[in-house]
Amino acid sequence: MSFDTQIIDFIKQPNYLPMKQHELAHALGLTSKGQRTELRHALHDLEERGLISCLRKNRWGLPDTSNRIRGALKMLPKGGAVLIPLNPDEDELFIGAKNMGLAYPNDIVEAECYHAEWSGRGRSSGSPERRSEGRIVSILERRTQQVVGILKKARYHSFVIVDDPGFPNSVRIADPGQIEKNHKVLVDLDPWNDPYQSITGTIKEDLGEASAPGVDVDSLLRAAGLDEAFPDHVLNEAKNIPESISDDLMNGRRDLRKEVIFTIDPETARDFDDAISIDPHPQGGWRLGVHIADVSAYVIPGSALDHEAYKRGNSIYLVDRVVMMLPTELTTQICSLNPNSDHLTHSVYIHLSPEGERLGYETFPAVIHSQCRMTYQQVQQHMDGGNDHKIPEFIQKKLNILYPLVRQVRQRRIHQGSLEINTPDVEIKLNEKGEVASMIPRSAAKEAYQLIEDCMLLANRAVAEKLMGATDRPALYRIHEEPDEEQWNRMAMELNALGIPVLPRSRKELNEAFALAADTPTEYTALLAILKNFKRAEYAGRQVGHFGLAFEDYTHFTSPIRRYPDLVVHRLLKSLENNEPPSLSKINIEEIARHCTETEKKADDLEKKSTERKRLDFYNKLLKNGKSATFNGFIVGIKKRGMMIELPDSLQRGMVAFKSIRSDWLEADETLTRVENRDGAIRYKLGDPLEVMIAKVDMERALLDFAISGESNPKSNRSRKRRIEPDQRSGRAKDYSKQRRRRKKR
């Protein structure tokens, strides 16, 4: 009988009561140190396999599967994690740091749900109610195989402090080779099966000195498992595609090369996947042409290019570079609608009345010859009546028709319930060292952006309606569900705290809230209060409409160079137009939708992190150089520990801890919308403007602390710098700052 079987048979006895490890060892007659070590390893191995479970108070018994949840782990900066269930009908579950077991960030795990008798939430509110928490009982899938961090060298060992603050520990490195300390490195993790042993790994790549230009963003990409470079077989396939258009590719296409067609894009754009035309319609009104690069003509299903594009899901626009979905041979040459050359498109003609009402549409494959490439800045200057835009006169005539027509289209869309949301954005420009040179709010060229945006919305909606009209055929949609009851209630509470007396339950009431907040000091915070309580738009094989746009049918069609879902929609549309059976089943579509929603989230997260890194580095240098000026911010969130401040000029967020405010004793109210002093007087509320100074920047944890301007000797709640080194015996990280605090207490 094996040792594992002996343990399980003992635990399965009818009269068995859960025992601690040392009690089990005594019951099984294990007396030597080696036998007890073997027992410890066996127990954790059996737990990983789901055969036994570590129950309350570290006692071992058979697992109770009735209260188990499977899901992905989202680590929390202060320790512990939130379990995001695989079953969307189940609630999220908090996992305390002591119950994390052997889990890494993003792992798929099985957790056992229990009720915490003395949760932090119960203590702070005085409530006797117990909070549901979880403990991880098994790792179902390791999602983290590699980590990125800074190499450190102690007296006897080398170790890596992992960039991800949610990672459970430092990683011990047996042989760092010639790599110097303070270099960023990519580490392959060894199997970790014993929580009492160090996490170990092997350095796979030296990314360079941590402060060197570009290393910060390189680290983000490696940590996410992404590589800018394409595999050789993918590049070879792209290089073998001829730039000239063959007769076979021209078959069945409408020839639009003599039409006046033009592109409008950002100044730095190199891939042009949409072009516009405007002409009188034979039946009266106007014919708006939206011409989209026909990537599907070159990226064949099942090819190496297709597999790589699917894997990436989308291009990623980082602060200092673009990680493309497809190789540059396609994105900037063959498919890109560059001026003065022929290119294949899938085009949409939209029939508009002089008042901007849509009267009809048609879709078809075409070949075009763009006659002019313009930037948003040029077009905006022309719209404003300037003369330095250098736009050819024959294009200016087209723009003069397009502006007022599309403006009416936009007004109709908003009148029909579409939300007019101008999301705040900041353009960050870097110098040659990869440092922030300037941060400018993207307010310039607003009307020019809206012009193209509305043309693309018309095309996306028309294609979605065409796909929806073909019954029993699979289609890929872009959906946006309306907020749930909890989100509506939170939105109403925050808007009322801002002095906006609206109880939102529909798009109409949201637009009323926007109107009431317009041109007031609370306009910015009201927008944030609404946006953060929205559900996220995603891809799906079912059509449930788009809440924000007020469209019953909507899809993504207009960016196939940088989004895989658009490429799929092009293929579905082409098979429908040719009366061919669809090449994808509904099951295929659902899998593509799920995958592309995940890659989009990943891209958004990376784009946000790359911007945050550069921004934090900018403010950190200001602080170190003694140039921390006063900044105008807004209170955009209130927490138990302090107020979250955002600077509208840079979108930088940071915390003002209540304990850093020495002039008064403060705490948040129950609704987390106001801050009160001991006497119950309201000192601050959500949306208030506030002058702040930088108190501390923590680059390791990507956190910034503010102090209120005028407060003397502000101290941050995160002011102590951690000194982390591995224990010389175990290799596990020690936090010496905590030891210092313990000594003080003693």
C-alpha positions in Angstrom: 0.0 0.0 0.0 1.4 3.4 -1.0 1.9 6.2 1.5 -0.8 8.3 -0.2 -3.3 5.5 -0.1 -2.5 4.9 3.6 -3.3 8.6 4.4 -6.6 8.6 2.4 -7.8 5.3 3.9 -7.1 6.7 7.4 -9.0 9.9 6.7 -11.9 8.0 5.2 -12.6 6.1 8.4 -16.2 6.7 9.6 -15.0 7.8 13.1 -12.3 10.1 11.8 -12.3 13.7 13.0 -10.1 16.4 11.1 -6.6 16.5 12.6 -3.7 18.8 12.4 -0.5 17.6 10.7 1.3 16.7 13.9 -1.7 14.8 15.1 -1.9 12.8 11.9 1.8 12.0 12.2 1.2 10.7 15.7 -1.9 8.7 14.6 0.0 7.1 11.7 3.0 6.3 13.8 5.4 8.6 12.0 8.2 9.5 14.5 11.3 10.4 12.5 11.9 13.9 11.0 12.1 12.4 7.5 8.7 10.6 7.9 7.1 13.8 9.1 8.6 15.8 6.1 7.3 13.1 3.8 3.8 13.4 5.3 3.9 17.2 4.8 4.7 16.8 1.1 2.1 14.1 0.7 -0.7 16.1 2.3 0.0 19.1 0.0 0.2 16.8 -3.0 -3.1 15.2 -2.2 -4.7 18.6 -1.6 -3.4 19.7 -5.1 -5.1 16.7 -6.6 -8.4 17.5 -4.7 -8.4 14.3 -2.7 -8.2 15.9 0.7 -8.6 19.4 2.0 -7.1 21.7 4.6 -10.1 22.7 6.7 -10.6 25.2 9.5 -7.7 25.7 11.8 -5.3 23.8 9.6 -7.0 20.5 10.1 -7.0 17.9 7.4 -10.1 16.0 6.1 -12.1 15.0 3.0 -13.1 17.9 0.8 -16.7 19.3 0.8 -17.3 20.0 -2.8 -20.7 21.6 -2.2 -19.2 24.9 -1.3 -16.5 25.2 -3.8 -16.0 27.8 -6.5 -13.7 27.7 -9.5 -12.2 30.9 -11.0 -9.3 33.1 -11.8 -7.3 35.0 -9.2 -7.0 38.7 -9.3 -4.4 39.8 -6.7 -4.9 42.8 -4.5 -2.1 45.3 -3.8 -2.4 45.0 0.0 -2.4 41.2 0.0 -4.9 38.5 -0.7 -6.9 38.2 -3.9 -10.4 38.2 -5.4 -11.6 35.0 -7.1 -13.4 35.8 -10.4 -15.7 32.8 -10.9 -15.7 30.9 -14.2 -19.5 30.7 -13.8 -20.8 34.3 -14.3 -23.8 33.5 -12.1 -21.6 33.1 -9.0 -20.4 36.0 -6.9 -16.8 37.0 -6.5 -15.0 35.7 -3.5 -12.3 37.3 -1.3 -9.3 35.1 -0.5 -7.1 36.3 2.4 -3.3 36.2 2.1 -3.1 33.3 4.6 -5.4 31.2 2.5 -3.6 31.7 -0.8 -1.7 28.4 -0.6 0.5 27.9 -3.7 -1.3 30.2 -6.0 0.2 32.8 -8.3 -1.5 35.8 -9.9 -4.1 34.8 -12.6 -4.0 31.1 -11.8 -7.3 29.1 -12.3 -8.0 27.7 -8.9 -10.7 25.9 -6.9 -11.5 27.6 -3.6 -13.6 26.5 -0.6 -16.0 29.1 0.6 -16.5 29.6 4.4 -17.8 32.4 6.6 -15.2 34.6 8.4 -16.3 34.9 12.0 -14.4 38.2 12.6 -14.0 39.9 9.2 -12.5 43.3 9.0 -15.7 44.6 7.5 -17.7 43.3 10.5 -15.4 44.9 13.0 -15.4 48.3 11.4 -19.1 48.6 11.0 -20.0 46.9 14.3 -22.1 44.4 12.4 -22.3 40.8 13.8 -22.8 39.5 10.3 -20.1 37.2 9.0 -18.5 37.7 5.6 -18.0 35.0 3.0 -14.3 34.3 2.3 -12.4 31.5 0.6 -9.4 29.4 0.9 -7.7 27.9 -2.1 -7.7 24.1 -2.1 -6.2 23.3 -5.5 -4.5 24.9 -8.5 -6.4 23.9 -11.7 -4.2 25.7 -14.2 -1.0 27.6 -13.8 -1.4 30.9 -15.7 2.0 32.3 -14.5 5.0 30.5 -15.9 7.4 33.5 -16.1 7.9 36.6 -14.1 9.8 39.9 -14.6 11.6 41.7 -11.8 14.8 43.3 -10.6 17.8 41.1 -9.8 19.3 41.6 -6.3 22.3 40.0 -4.8 22.6 39.2 -1.1 25.7 37.8 0.6 25.1 34.1 -0.3 22.2 34.2 -2.7 20.7 36.1 -5.7 17.0 36.7 -5.9 14.5 38.6 -8.0 12.0 41.0 -6.6 9.0 40.5 -8.9 7.4 43.6 -10.5 3.9 42.3 -9.9 3.0 43.4 -6.3 0.6 40.5 -6.0 3.2 37.9 -6.5 3.6 35.9 -3.2 7.4 36.3 -2.8 10.8 36.9 -4.3 12.3 34.3 -6.6 15.5 32.7 -5.6 18.1 32.4 -8.4 20.8 29.7 -8.2 23.1 31.1 -10.8 22.6 34.6 -12.2 25.7 34.3 -14.4 27.3 37.6 -15.4 24.1 39.6 -15.1 24.6 42.6 -12.8 22.4 43.5 -9.9 19.5 46.0 -10.5 19.0 44.6 -14.0 15.4 43.7 -15.1 15.3 40.0 -15.9 12.8 37.5 -17.3 12.6 34.4 -15.1 11.3 30.9 -15.8 9.7 29.6 -12.7 10.4 26.2 -11.3 7.5 24.0 -10.1 6.4 25.1 -6.6 4.7 22.4 -4.6 5.6 23.2 -1.0 4.6 26.5 0.7 7.4 26.0 3.2 10.1 26.1 0.4 11.4 29.1 -1.5 10.1 29.9 -5.0 13.0 29.3 -7.4 13.6 30.0 -11.0 16.1 30.4 -13.8 16.9 33.7 -15.6 15.9 33.4 -19.2 16.6 36.9 -20.5 18.5 40.0 -19.3 16.3 43.0 -20.2 18.9 45.6 -19.2 19.5 48.1 -16.4 16.2 48.9 -14.8 16.4 52.7 -15.5 17.6 52.3 -19.1 15.2 53.8 -21.8 12.5 51.4 -22.9 13.3 48.7 -20.3 10.2 49.6 -18.3 7.9 48.9 -21.2 9.9 45.8 -22.3 9.3 44.5 -18.8 5.5 44.9 -19.1 5.5 43.1 -22.4 7.6 40.2 -21.1 5.5 39.9 -17.9 2.4 39.6 -20.1 4.0 36.9 -22.2 4.0 39.1 -25.3 6.8 39.5 -27.9 6.9 42.4 -30.4 8.8 40.3 -32.9 6.9 37.9 -35.2 8.0 34.3 -35.6 10.1 33.7 -38.8 7.5 31.5 -40.5 4.9 34.3 -40.1 7.3 36.9 -41.5 8.2 34.7 -44.4 4.5 34.3 -45.2 4.0 38.0 -45.1 7.1 38.7 -47.3 5.8 36.3 -49.9 2.6 38.3 -50.5 3.0 40.4 -53.7 2.3 44.1 -53.4 0.7 44.2 -56.9 -2.9 43.3 -57.1 -3.5 40.1 -59.1 -6.4 39.5 -61.6 -7.8 36.9 -59.2 -8.0 39.5 -56.4 -9.7 42.0 -58.7 -12.5 39.6 -59.7 -15.9 40.6 -58.5 -14.8 44.0 -57.2 -16.2 47.4 -57.9 -13.6 49.7 -59.4 -13.7 53.0 -57.5 -10.2 54.2 -58.4 -11.5 57.3 -60.2 -13.6 58.5 -57.2 -12.3 61.2 -54.9 -11.4 59.2 -51.8 -9.2 60.4 -48.9 -8.0 59.4 -45.4 -8.0 61.3 -42.1 -5.8 59.9 -39.3 -3.6 60.9 -36.4 -0.3 62.6 -37.4 1.8 59.6 -36.2 -0.3 56.9 -37.9 1.4 54.5 -40.3 -1.5 52.1 -40.9 -4.5 53.5 -42.7 -7.4 51.1 -42.6 -10.3 53.5 -43.4 -11.0 56.0 -46.1 -13.9 58.3 -46.9 -15.8 59.6 -49.9 -18.8 61.9 -50.3 -20.8 62.3 -53.5 -24.4 63.2 -54.6 -26.7 60.1 -54.5 -28.6 59.4 -57.8 -31.9 59.4 -55.9 -31.2 62.6 -54.1 -29.3 63.4 -50.9 -25.7 62.2 -50.4 -23.8 58.9 -50.8 -21.2 58.6 -48.0 -18.6 56.0 -48.8 -16.7 54.2 -46.0 -13.9 52.1 -47.5 -12.1 49.7 -45.2 -8.9 47.9 -46.0 -9.7 44.3 -47.1 -7.2 42.4 -44.9 -9.3 39.2 -45.5 -8.0 39.1 -49.1 -4.5 38.5 -47.8 -4.9 36.8 -44.4 -6.3 33.4 -45.2 -8.1 31.3 -42.5 -5.7 28.7 -41.1 -2.6 30.4 -42.4 0.4 31.2 -40.2 -0.6 34.9 -40.4 -4.1 34.1 -39.3 -3.0 32.0 -36.3 -0.6 34.7 -35.1 -3.3 37.4 -35.6 -5.8 35.4 -33.6 -3.3 34.8 -30.8 -2.5 38.5 -30.5 -6.2 39.5 -30.9 -5.4 43.1 -31.5 -2.6 45.7 -31.9 -1.4 47.2 -28.6 -0.8 51.0 -28.5 1.8 51.5 -25.7 3.2 54.9 -24.7 6.4 54.4 -26.7 5.6 51.8 -29.3 2.9 49.8 -31.1 2.8 46.0 -30.8 1.2 45.1 -34.1 -1.3 42.3 -34.7 0.1 41.8 -38.2 3.6 42.3 -39.7 4.5 45.7 -41.2 4.5 44.3 -44.7 0.7 44.2 -44.4 -0.1 46.9 -42.0 1.9 49.8 -43.6 2.2 48.6 -47.2 -0.1 46.0 -48.8 -3.3 46.6 -46.8 -2.8 50.2 -45.6 -4.8 52.7 -47.7 -1.7 54.8 -48.5 -2.3 57.7 -51.0 -1.5 57.5 -54.7 -1.6 53.7 -54.9 -4.3 51.0 -55.6 -5.6 49.1 -52.6 -8.4 46.5 -52.0 -11.3 47.4 -49.7 -14.6 46.2 -48.4 -16.8 49.3 -48.8 -20.0 50.5 -47.5 -22.2 53.1 -49.3 -24.6 54.9 -47.0 -27.5 56.9 -48.5 -28.1 60.0 -46.4 -30.8 62.6 -46.7 -29.7 66.3 -46.7 -30.8 66.3 -43.0 -28.6 63.4 -42.1 -31.2 60.7 -42.0 -30.0 57.3 -43.1 -32.2 56.1 -46.1 -30.3 52.9 -47.1 -26.9 51.2 -47.4 -25.0 48.6 -49.5 -21.8 46.7 -48.9 -19.4 45.3 -51.6 -15.8 44.5 -52.3 -13.9 47.2 -54.2 -10.6 48.6 -55.3 -9.7 52.3 -54.5 -7.0 54.8 -55.1 -6.8 57.3 -52.2 -6.0 60.8 -53.5 -5.1 62.5 -50.2 -3.8 61.7 -46.8 -4.8 64.2 -44.1 -4.3 64.5 -40.3 -6.9 65.4 -37.7 -5.0 68.6 -37.0 -5.2 69.7 -40.7 -8.9 68.9 -40.9 -9.6 70.7 -37.6 -7.7 73.8 -38.8 -9.8 73.8 -42.0 -13.0 73.4 -40.0 -11.9 76.4 -37.8 -11.4 78.5 -40.9 -7.6 78.4 -41.0 -5.5 78.7 -44.1 -2.2 76.8 -43.2 -3.7 73.3 -43.5 -2.3 72.6 -47.1 -5.4 70.6 -48.1 -6.0 70.5 -51.9 -8.9 72.7 -53.0 -10.8 69.7 -54.5 -10.6 67.9 -51.2 -11.7 71.1 -49.3 -14.9 71.1 -51.4 -15.7 67.5 -50.3 -15.0 68.4 -46.6 -17.3 71.4 -46.8 -20.1 68.9 -47.7 -19.1 66.3 -45.2 -18.9 68.5 -42.1 -22.5 69.8 -41.8 -23.9 66.5 -43.0 -22.1 64.3 -40.5 -22.9 66.8 -37.7 -26.6 66.3 -38.4 -26.0 62.5 -38.3 -24.5 62.9 -34.9 -27.3 65.1 -33.6 -29.8 62.5 -34.8 -27.9 59.7 -33.0 -27.8 61.7 -29.7 -31.5 62.6 -30.1 -32.3 58.9 -30.4 -30.7 58.2 -27.1 -27.0 57.7 -27.8 -24.8 58.9 -24.9 -22.5 61.8 -25.7 -19.5 60.9 -23.7 -16.2 62.6 -24.2 -13.8 60.4 -22.3 -10.8 62.3 -20.9 -7.5 61.5 -22.5 -4.0 62.8 -22.4 -1.3 62.6 -25.0 2.1 61.8 -23.6 5.2 62.7 -25.6 8.5 61.3 -24.8 12.1 62.6 -25.4 15.0 60.6 -26.9 15.7 59.0 -23.4 12.2 57.6 -23.2 11.2 60.1 -20.5 8.0 62.3 -20.5 8.6 65.5 -22.3 5.0 66.8 -22.1 1.5 65.7 -21.2 -1.3 67.4 -23.1 -5.1 66.8 -22.8 -6.5 65.6 -26.1 -8.9 68.5 -26.6 -7.5 69.7 -29.9 -9.0 68.4 -33.2 -12.1 67.2 -31.3 -14.6 67.9 -34.1 -12.3 66.2 -36.6 -12.1 63.1 -34.5 -15.9 63.1 -34.1 -16.3 63.4 -37.9 -14.5 60.1 -38.6 -16.0 58.5 -35.5 -19.5 59.0 -36.8 -18.6 57.8 -40.3 -17.3 54.6 -38.7 -20.3 54.2 -36.5 -22.6 54.3 -39.6 -20.5 51.6 -41.3 -20.3 49.3 -38.3 -24.1 49.6 -37.7 -24.9 48.9 -41.4 -22.8 45.8 -41.5 -24.3 44.5 -38.2 -27.8 45.0 -39.5 -26.9 43.1 -42.7 -25.4 40.2 -40.7 -28.4 40.2 -38.3 -30.8 40.1 -41.2 -29.3 36.8 -42.5 -31.1 34.3 -40.2 -29.5 31.1 -39.1 -26.0 32.4 -39.9 -23.4 33.0 -37.2 -22.2 36.5 -36.6 -19.8 38.4 -34.3 -21.2 41.4 -32.5 -20.0 44.2 -30.3 -22.3 44.4 -27.3 -22.7 46.7 -24.4 -25.2 45.7 -21.7 -26.8 48.3 -19.5 -25.8 48.8 -15.8 -27.2 46.4 -13.2 -29.2 47.6 -10.2 -26.2 47.9 -8.0 -24.4 50.0 -10.6 -27.4 52.3 -11.1 -27.8 52.8 -7.4 -24.1 53.6 -6.9 -24.3 56.0 -9.9 -27.3 57.8 -8.4 -25.6 58.1 -5.0 -22.5 59.7 -6.4 -24.4 62.0 -8.8 -26.6 63.2 -5.9 -23.5 63.8 -3.8 -22.2 66.0 -6.6 -25.4 68.0 -6.4 -27.0 66.5 -9.6 -30.6 65.5 -8.6 -31.0 62.7 -11.1 -32.1 59.1 -10.4 -30.7 57.5 -13.5 -32.3 54.4 -14.9 -32.0 55.0 -18.6 -29.9 56.7 -21.3 -32.3 59.7 -21.3 -31.7 60.4 -17.6 -28.0 60.0 -18.1 -28.0 62.6 -20.8 -30.0 64.8 -18.4 -27.2 64.3 -15.8 -24.6 65.3 -18.4 -26.6 68.4 -19.3 -26.9 69.4 -15.6 -23.2 68.9 -15.0 -22.1 70.7 -18.2 -19.9 73.8 -17.6 -19.9 73.3 -13.8 -17.0 72.4 -11.5 -18.4 68.9 -11.1 -18.6 68.1 -14.8 -15.5 66.1 -14.8 -16.2 64.1 -11.7 -19.8 63.4 -12.8 -18.5 61.9 -16.0 -16.2 59.6 -14.0 -19.0 58.6 -11.7 -21.0 57.5 -14.6 -18.3 55.8 -16.6 -17.0 53.7 -13.7 -20.4 52.2 -13.1 -20.8 51.1 -16.7 -20.4 47.5 -17.8 -17.6 46.8 -20.2 -18.3 46.4 -23.9 -17.3 43.0 -25.3 -17.6 40.7 -28.2 -20.3 38.1 -28.4 -22.0 35.7 -30.8 -25.4 36.9 -29.6 -26.9 40.3 -30.3 -28.2 42.2 -27.2 -27.6 45.7 -28.5 -25.2 48.5 -27.5 -26.4 50.5 -24.5 -24.1 53.4 -24.8 -24.7 54.0 -28.5 -28.5 53.1 -28.3 -28.0 50.7 -31.3 -30.0 47.5 -31.5 -27.4 46.0 -33.9 -23.7 46.8 -33.7 -20.4 45.2 -34.7 -16.7 46.1 -35.3 -15.9 46.2 -39.0 -13.7 49.3 -39.6 -10.3 48.3 -38.2 -9.2 44.8 -39.5 -5.6 45.8 -39.6 -5.5 46.1 -35.8 -8.5 44.1 -34.5 -9.0 40.4 -35.2 -12.9 40.6 -34.7 -13.1 43.0 -37.6 -11.2 40.6 -39.8 -13.7 37.8 -38.8 -16.6 40.1 -39.6 -15.1 40.8 -43.1 -15.0 37.1 -43.7 -18.6 36.6 -42.6 -19.8 39.5 -44.7 -17.9 38.3 -47.8 -19.4 34.8 -47.5 -22.9 36.3 -47.1 -22.5 38.5 -50.2 -21.2 35.6 -52.2 -24.1 33.3 -51.0 -21.5 30.9 -49.6 -21.9 28.9 -46.4 -20.2 30.5 -43.4 -16.7 29.2 -42.7 -17.3 29.5 -38.9 -19.9 27.8 -36.7 -21.7 29.5 -33.8 -19.4 27.6 -31.4 -16.3 29.0 -33.3 -17.7 32.5 -33.1 -18.3 32.3 -29.3 -14.8 31.1 -28.7 -13.4 33.9 -30.9 -15.6 36.4 -29.0 -14.4 35.2 -25.6 -10.7 35.1 -26.7 -10.8 38.6 -28.3 -12.6 40.1 -25.3 -9.7 38.8 -23.1 -6.9 40.0 -25.5 -8.6 43.4 -25.6 -8.7 43.6 -21.8 -5.0 42.6 -21.7 -4.2 45.3 -24.3 -6.1 47.9 -22.3 -4.3 46.9 -19.1 -0.9 47.1 -20.8 -1.6 50.5 -22.4 -2.8 51.8 -19.0 0.3 50.4 -17.2 2.8 51.7 -19.7 1.3 55.2 -19.4 1.2 55.0 -15.6 4.9 53.9 -15.5 6.0 56.9 -17.6 3.8 59.3 -15.6 5.0 58.0 -12.2 8.6 58.3 -13.4 7.9 61.9 -14.4 6.4 62.8 -11.0 9.1 60.8 -9.2 11.9 62.9 -10.9 10.0 66.1 -10.0 10.0 65.0 -6.3 13.6 64.0 -6.3 14.7 67.2 -7.9 12.8 69.2 -5.4 10.4 70.6 -8.0 7.1 69.3 -6.6 4.8 72.1 -7.3 1.2 72.5 -6.3 -1.3 70.8 -8.6 -5.0 71.3 -9.1 -7.0 68.1 -8.7 -10.4 66.7 -8.0 -11.7 64.2 -5.4 -12.8 61.3 -7.6 -13.2 58.7 -4.9 -13.4 58.4 -1.1 -12.2 55.3 0.8 -11.9 54.4 4.4 -8.3 55.4 4.5 -8.4 58.6 2.5 -9.4 60.5 -0.7 -8.5 59.5 -4.2 -7.4 62.6 -6.2 -7.0 62.9 -10.0 -5.2 65.6 -11.8 -7.2 66.4 -15.0 -4.1 67.7 -16.8 -2.4 64.4 -16.7 -5.0 61.9 -15.4 -2.6 61.0 -12.6 -4.3 59.5 -9.5 -3.0 59.4 -6.0 -4.2 59.0 -2.4 -4.4 61.7 0.3 -4.4 59.6 3.5 -6.5 60.9 6.3 -3.7 60.4 8.7 -1.5 62.7 6.6 -3.8 65.6 7.4 -2.6 66.9 10.7 -4.9 69.9 11.0 -8.0 67.8 11.7 -9.3 64.2 12.5 -11.2 62.9 9.5 -13.1 59.9 8.4 -15.3 58.8 5.4 -19.1 58.6 5.9 -21.0 55.4 5.2 -21.8 56.2 1.6 -18.1 57.0 0.8 -19.2 60.3 -0.8 -18.2 62.7 2.0 -15.5 63.3 4.6 -16.4 64.4 8.1 -14.5 65.6 11.2 -15.1 64.6 14.8 -18.0 67.0 15.1 -19.8 65.5 12.0 -19.1 68.6 9.9 -18.5 67.9 6.2 -14.9 68.9 5.3 -14.7 67.4 1.8 -17.1 65.7 -0.6 -16.9 63.8 -3.9 -16.1 66.2 -6.8 -14.5 68.9 -4.7 -11.4 70.7 -6.2 -8.3 70.3 -4.2 -4.8 71.8 -4.3 -2.3 69.0 -3.7 1.5 68.3 -3.6 3.3 65.1 -4.3 4.3 63.4 -1.0 5.7 60.1 -2.2 6.1 58.0 -5.4 6.4 54.2 -5.0 7.7 53.0 -8.3 7.7 49.3 -7.2 4.0 49.2 -6.4 3.0 51.9 -9.0 1.5 54.2 -6.3 1.5 57.9 -5.7 0.6 59.7 -2.5 -0.5 63.3 -2.4 -0.6 65.8 0.5 -3.0 68.7 0.7 -1.2 72.0 -0.1 -0.6 73.9 3.1 -0.4 70.9 5.4 2.9 71.1 7.2 5.3 68.1 7.2 3.0 65.8 5.3 3.7 62.1 5.9 2.5 59.4 3.5 0.8 56.3 4.7 3.2 54.5 2.3 6.3 56.5 3.3 8.6 53.7 4.5 10.6 52.1 1.8 10.7 48.3 2.0 14.1 46.7 2.3 13.5 43.1 1.0 16.1 40.4 1.1 15.8 36.6 1.1 16.4 34.7 4.3 19.8 33.2 4.1 18.5 29.8 5.3 15.1 29.6 3.4 15.6 32.1 0.6 12.2 33.6 1.4 11.9 37.4 1.4 12.2 39.3 4.6 10.7 42.7 5.1 13.1 44.5 7.4 10.9 47.6 7.7 8.3 45.4 9.5 11.0 44.1 11.9 11.9 47.7 12.8 8.2 48.4 13.6 8.1 45.3 15.8 11.1 46.4 17.7 9.5 49.8 18.3 6.4 48.1 19.7 8.5 46.0 22.1 
